[in-house]
Amino acid sequence: MIMKQINLIISFLIGITFCGYAQEKKQDKVEVVSQEIILSLSDAISQGLLNNYDIIIADKNTEISKTNNTLENAGLYPSLTTDAAWNHNWSHAMNSNLGVLSPSIGSDFTIFDGFKVWITKEQLEELEHYSEGNATIVIENTIKDVIVAYYESLLEQQRLEVAEQLAELSKERYDYTNSQKELGQKVTYDVLQAKNAWLEDRRTSLDQKNRLQVKLRELNFVMGVPESEQTLYKLTEKFEAVEKDYVLSNLIELLNADNSTLKNQYVNQIIKQKDIELAKAAFMPSVKGNASIKYTENYGGAQGIPNFNIDGISATVGATLSIPIYMGGSRRRAKQIALINKQIAEVETQQMSHSLNNQVMQVYDTYVLQREILELTEEQVATALLNLEMSTERYRNGQINSFNLRDVQIQYLDAQNSRLTAIFNLIATNTEIVRLTGGIIDAFPIDNE
């Protein structure tokens, strides 16, 4: 069931693109893959769903629950056994040699057991639903983890572009200062300052490149890519935040209706209710039936004495009525424990609902503030860029020194990094909102179309 759900998600996510990628992988098998491969978010999610260990385990648990969910396991059908008995008697005194062979088939069945069969069957169905719910939760968490890891890599990729841009500006400044020195307008000290800034920016760029590689390795791990097939992907998604005008009351309503964790807890309450019904059924009388058929064949005999044993088929059928009167209080204790477990499940549901509602309110507040922060950082970047352009011109005109220009460059780098961080935070928070409200499986494939 869960693997079918995963396959539907994957087919909706990747289509023809992933097929071409799979063929390429099959044709190019190497020990350690280092070339860049284009990777969209949908491809990353599909691989994560296919390779995630927790999803595989959850699917196996669902298979177990589905296997258990049968009328046979609930006790509806009769049991059938077959036996074959053989006895041989030899007596020297009687000069006898007698034997009997008697194969038989017997059956035990339930006529009435206080409706335990049907209660058990309903409970097995709920246990299967509970396993499917757990698998859905694992799928949602996997999608969220892949999305966050993907955009963390994109964040470092964007930061690398900013660092390389700043290194290019420093290189231009160094070349300009060096040319001015040749014209006698700059001294060696100015050239050294410009070169030192350029070298520092190159080091910053290399450090940032390493951080990007680390995040791409983490993305490979989250996607479940084997070590021998890991690669440094080229990410294709745009690094931009899609701002949405959420309404808190609507989010709370969606959470209480569609949150997978909460829905699964409601299923758990039903399971506990079935335990109570089974405990009550133990007080009911039961009627058990049995039937058997046997064939007897005698052979041999005693010298001078005829064998009067009769060969042939015999059958029996019967029923037993059991009325429980007193069983040491075990049934009463079982009922009390079942009632307490149901109360515990209800309290856990209330606690879970309270916690999730509080969580969605916190995430909503964070999302609203992060939108404002993003607006501020965008304005900060625009201001820092204009200041950098003006300061560069003023530096060339001799109105400011190299230290002033360097401060402006660092301000621009900080402003860009703050903006990129704000975008990532907004993406991550929006992902958490969609997960909490139970729409992450449907929302992101639609967004990626």
C-alpha positions in Angstrom: 0.0 0.0 0.0 2.7 2.5 1.1 5.0 1.5 -1.8 2.2 2.1 -4.2 1.7 5.6 -2.6 5.4 6.3 -3.0 5.4 5.1 -6.6 2.5 7.5 -7.4 4.4 10.4 -5.8 7.6 9.5 -7.7 5.8 9.2 -11.0 4.1 12.5 -10.4 7.4 14.1 -9.5 9.9 13.0 -12.1 8.4 11.6 -15.3 10.6 11.3 -18.3 13.5 13.2 -16.8 14.3 10.7 -14.1 14.1 7.8 -16.7 16.8 9.5 -18.7 18.9 10.0 -15.6 18.5 6.3 -14.7 19.7 5.2 -18.1 22.7 7.5 -17.9 23.6 6.1 -14.4 23.3 2.6 -15.7 25.7 3.3 -18.6 28.3 5.0 -16.5 29.2 3.0 -13.5 32.3 4.1 -11.6 33.7 3.6 -8.2 33.4 7.3 -7.0 31.4 9.7 -9.1 32.8 13.2 -9.2 31.1 14.7 -12.3 28.2 17.1 -11.9 24.8 15.8 -12.6 21.7 18.1 -12.9 19.4 17.5 -10.0 16.0 19.1 -9.6 14.1 19.1 -6.3 11.6 16.5 -7.6 14.4 14.2 -8.6 15.9 14.6 -5.1 12.6 13.8 -3.4 12.0 10.8 -5.6 15.4 9.3 -4.8 14.9 10.0 -1.1 11.6 8.2 -1.1 13.1 5.2 -3.0 16.2 4.8 -0.8 15.1 5.9 2.6 15.6 3.1 5.2 12.8 4.2 7.5 10.3 4.1 4.6 11.4 0.6 3.7 11.0 -0.5 7.3 7.6 1.2 7.6 6.5 -0.6 4.4 7.5 -4.0 5.8 5.6 -3.2 9.0 2.5 -2.4 6.9 2.9 -5.7 5.1 2.9 -7.5 8.4 -0.3 -5.6 9.5 -2.0 -6.4 6.2 -1.0 -10.1 6.5 -2.5 -10.2 10.0 -5.7 -8.5 8.9 -7.7 -11.6 7.9 -10.8 -13.4 9.1 -8.6 -16.5 9.6 -6.4 -14.6 12.1 -9.5 -13.3 13.8 -10.7 -16.8 14.5 -13.7 -17.1 12.2 -12.8 -20.3 10.3 -12.6 -23.7 11.9 -9.4 -25.6 12.5 -9.0 -28.9 10.7 -6.6 -31.7 11.7 -5.9 -35.2 10.5 -4.5 -38.1 12.5 -3.5 -41.7 11.7 -3.3 -44.2 14.6 -1.8 -47.6 14.4 -1.7 -50.2 17.2 -0.4 -53.8 17.0 -0.8 -56.4 19.7 1.2 -59.7 19.7 0.7 -62.4 22.4 2.7 -65.6 22.5 0.4 -67.1 25.2 -2.7 -66.5 23.1 -0.9 -67.1 19.9 -2.5 -63.9 18.6 -1.3 -61.3 16.2 -3.8 -58.4 16.1 -3.6 -54.9 14.7 -5.7 -51.9 14.0 -5.2 -48.9 11.6 -7.5 -45.9 12.1 -7.0 -42.6 10.1 -9.3 -39.7 11.1 -10.1 -36.1 10.4 -11.3 -33.7 13.1 -12.5 -30.1 13.2 -13.0 -27.6 16.0 -15.0 -24.4 15.3 -16.6 -21.5 17.2 -20.3 -21.1 17.1 -20.5 -18.1 19.4 -17.8 -16.4 21.5 -19.3 -13.1 22.5 -18.6 -11.5 19.0 -14.8 -11.7 19.7 -14.2 -12.6 16.0 -15.7 -9.5 14.6 -14.2 -7.2 17.3 -10.8 -8.7 16.6 -11.3 -8.3 12.8 -12.2 -4.6 13.3 -9.1 -4.1 15.5 -6.9 -5.8 12.9 -8.2 -3.3 10.3 -7.4 -0.4 12.6 -3.9 -1.8 13.3 -3.3 -1.9 9.5 -4.5 1.7 9.2 -2.2 2.6 12.1 0.8 1.1 10.3 -0.1 2.9 7.1 -0.4 6.2 9.1 3.1 5.6 10.5 4.4 5.1 7.0 2.8 8.3 5.8 4.5 10.2 8.7 7.8 8.7 7.6 7.2 9.8 4.0 6.3 13.3 5.1 9.4 13.7 7.2 11.6 12.3 4.4 10.2 14.8 1.9 10.8 17.6 4.4 14.4 16.5 5.1 15.2 16.3 1.4 13.7 19.7 0.7 15.7 21.3 3.6 18.9 19.6 2.6 18.4 20.6 -1.1 17.9 24.3 -0.2 20.7 24.2 2.3 22.9 23.2 -0.6 21.4 25.9 -2.8 22.0 28.4 0.0 25.7 27.6 0.1 25.8 27.6 -3.7 24.4 31.2 -3.7 26.9 32.2 -1.1 29.7 30.8 -3.2 28.5 33.0 -6.1 28.6 36.1 -3.9 32.0 35.2 -2.6 33.3 34.7 -6.1 31.8 38.0 -7.2 33.5 39.8 -4.3 36.8 38.1 -5.2 36.4 39.4 -8.8 35.9 42.9 -7.5 39.0 42.6 -5.3 40.9 41.3 -8.3 39.8 44.3 -10.3 40.8 46.6 -7.5 44.2 45.0 -7.3 44.8 45.3 -11.0 43.6 48.9 -10.9 45.9 49.7 -8.0 48.8 48.0 -9.7 48.3 50.0 -12.9 48.1 53.2 -10.9 51.3 52.4 -9.1 53.0 52.1 -12.5 51.7 55.6 -13.3 53.1 56.9 -10.0 49.7 57.6 -8.5 49.8 54.7 -6.0 52.5 53.4 -3.8 53.6 49.8 -2.9 51.6 49.9 0.3 48.4 50.5 -1.6 49.2 47.6 -3.9 49.9 45.3 -1.0 46.6 46.3 0.7 44.7 45.5 -2.5 46.5 42.2 -3.0 45.9 41.2 0.6 42.2 41.9 0.2 42.1 39.9 -3.1 43.9 36.9 -1.5 41.6 37.0 1.5 38.5 37.0 -0.7 39.9 34.1 -2.7 40.4 32.1 0.5 36.8 33.0 1.6 35.6 31.7 -1.8 37.5 28.4 -1.4 36.1 28.0 2.2 32.7 28.6 0.8 33.2 26.1 -1.9 34.2 23.5 0.7 31.0 24.3 2.7 29.0 23.7 -0.5 30.7 20.3 -1.1 29.9 19.3 2.5 26.2 20.2 2.1 26.0 18.3 -1.2 27.4 15.3 0.6 24.8 15.7 3.2 22.2 15.9 0.5 23.5 12.6 -1.0 23.1 11.0 2.5 19.6 12.3 3.0 18.7 11.0 -0.4 20.1 7.6 0.5 22.6 7.5 -2.4 25.2 4.8 -1.9 28.8 5.9 -1.2 30.0 4.6 -4.6 27.4 6.6 -6.5 27.6 9.9 -4.7 28.2 13.0 -6.8 28.4 16.7 -6.6 25.1 17.7 -8.1 24.3 20.8 -10.1 21.1 22.1 -8.5 18.5 23.6 -10.9 15.8 25.1 -8.6 15.6 28.8 -8.2 16.7 30.0 -4.8 13.7 32.2 -4.0 11.0 32.3 -1.4 7.4 32.0 -2.4 5.6 34.2 0.1 2.1 33.2 1.0 -0.5 35.1 3.0 -1.4 32.5 5.6 -4.3 32.9 8.0 -3.6 31.4 11.4 -7.1 30.2 12.0 -7.1 28.4 8.7 -3.8 26.7 9.5 -5.1 25.5 12.9 -8.2 24.1 11.2 -6.1 22.3 8.6 -3.8 20.9 11.3 -6.6 19.5 13.3 -8.2 17.9 10.2 -5.2 16.7 8.2 -2.1 16.4 10.4 -0.9 12.8 9.9 0.4 12.4 13.4 -2.8 13.6 15.0 -4.9 11.4 12.6 -2.9 8.4 13.5 -3.4 9.1 17.2 -7.2 9.0 16.6 -6.7 5.6 15.1 -4.8 4.5 18.2 -7.9 5.6 20.3 -10.1 3.3 18.2 -7.6 0.4 18.8 -7.8 1.0 22.6 -11.6 1.0 22.4 -11.5 -2.4 20.7 -9.5 -3.7 23.6 -12.3 -2.6 25.9 -14.9 -4.4 23.7 -12.7 -7.6 23.8 -12.4 -7.4 27.5 -16.2 -7.1 27.8 -16.7 -10.0 25.4 -14.8 -12.3 27.9 -17.8 -12.1 30.2 -20.1 -13.6 27.5 -20.8 -17.4 27.3 -19.2 -19.3 24.4 -20.3 -22.2 22.3 -17.6 -24.4 20.7 -18.4 -27.1 18.2 -16.4 -30.2 17.1 -16.8 -32.9 14.5 -14.7 -35.8 13.4 -14.8 -38.8 11.0 -12.7 -41.9 11.4 -12.1 -45.1 9.4 -11.0 -48.3 11.3 -9.4 -51.3 9.7 -8.5 -54.4 11.8 -6.2 -57.1 10.7 -4.8 -60.4 12.1 -6.4 -62.5 14.9 -5.8 -65.3 17.4 -5.5 -69.0 16.4 -8.9 -70.7 16.7 -10.6 -67.4 17.9 -12.6 -65.3 15.4 -11.9 -61.5 15.1 -15.1 -59.7 16.1 -13.7 -56.2 15.6 -15.7 -54.3 12.9 -14.1 -52.3 10.1 -15.7 -49.2 8.8 -16.4 -45.5 9.1 -17.6 -43.7 12.2 -18.3 -40.0 12.8 -19.0 -37.8 15.8 -20.4 -34.2 16.2 -20.9 -32.2 19.3 -21.0 -28.8 20.9 -19.8 -27.4 24.3 -21.4 -24.5 26.1 -19.1 -22.6 28.4 -20.4 -20.1 30.9 -17.6 -18.2 32.7 -18.5 -17.7 36.4 -15.3 -16.8 38.2 -11.8 -16.7 36.9 -9.9 -15.2 39.7 -10.8 -11.6 38.7 -8.7 -11.7 35.6 -11.5 -10.6 33.3 -12.4 -7.7 35.6 -8.7 -6.6 35.8 -8.4 -6.8 32.0 -11.4 -4.6 31.5 -10.1 -2.0 34.0 -6.7 -2.0 32.4 -8.3 -1.5 28.9 -10.4 1.4 30.2 -7.3 3.0 31.7 -5.4 2.5 28.5 -8.2 4.2 26.6 -8.1 7.2 29.0 -4.3 7.4 28.5 -4.8 7.4 24.8 -7.3 10.3 25.1 -5.0 12.3 27.3 -2.1 11.7 24.8 -4.4 12.9 22.0 -5.2 16.1 23.9 -1.5 16.6 24.7 -0.5 16.0 21.0 -3.2 18.3 19.7 -2.2 21.1 22.2 1.4 20.6 21.3 0.9 20.7 17.5 -1.4 23.7 17.7 1.2 25.5 19.8 3.8 24.5 17.3 1.9 25.7 14.2 1.2 29.1 16.0 5.0 29.5 16.7 5.9 28.6 13.1 3.3 31.0 11.8 4.6 33.9 14.0 8.1 33.0 12.8 7.0 33.0 9.1 5.4 36.4 9.4 8.5 37.9 11.0 10.8 36.2 8.4 8.9 37.9 5.6 9.6 41.3 7.2 13.2 40.3 7.7 13.5 39.3 4.0 12.1 42.7 2.9 14.7 44.4 5.1 17.6 42.4 3.9 16.6 43.0 0.2 16.6 46.7 1.0 19.9 46.3 2.8 21.5 44.6 -0.2 20.3 47.3 -2.6 21.8 49.9 -0.3 25.0 48.0 0.2 25.4 47.5 -3.6 24.8 51.2 -4.3 27.3 52.1 -1.6 29.8 49.7 -3.1 29.5 51.2 -6.5 29.9 54.7 -5.2 32.8 53.8 -2.9 34.6 52.1 -5.7 34.3 55.3 -7.8 35.4 57.4 -4.9 38.3 55.2 -4.3 39.5 55.6 -7.9 39.1 59.3 -7.5 41.2 59.3 -4.4 38.4 60.5 -2.1 38.6 57.4 0.2 41.4 55.0 1.1 41.6 51.3 0.7 40.5 50.6 4.3 37.2 52.5 3.7 36.6 50.5 0.5 37.3 47.3 2.2 34.8 48.0 4.9 32.2 48.7 2.2 33.0 45.4 0.5 32.6 43.5 3.7 29.3 45.2 4.3 28.1 44.1 0.9 29.1 40.5 1.6 27.3 40.5 4.9 24.2 42.0 3.4 24.1 39.4 0.7 24.6 36.6 3.1 21.9 38.0 5.4 19.5 38.1 2.4 20.3 34.5 1.4 19.8 33.3 4.9 16.5 35.1 5.1 15.3 33.4 1.9 16.4 29.9 3.2 14.7 30.5 6.6 11.4 31.4 4.8 11.6 28.3 2.6 12.3 26.0 5.6 9.5 27.6 7.7 7.0 27.3 4.8 8.0 23.7 4.4 7.3 23.0 8.1 3.9 24.8 7.9 2.9 22.6 4.9 4.1 19.5 6.8 2.2 20.3 10.0 -1.0 21.0 8.1 -0.8 17.6 6.3 -0.2 18.8 2.7 3.4 18.2 2.1 2.9 15.1 -0.1 0.6 17.0 -2.4 1.9 20.5 -2.2 5.5 20.2 -3.4 4.9 18.0 -6.5 2.3 20.5 -7.6 4.6 23.4 -6.9 7.3 21.8 -9.0 5.3 21.3 -12.1 
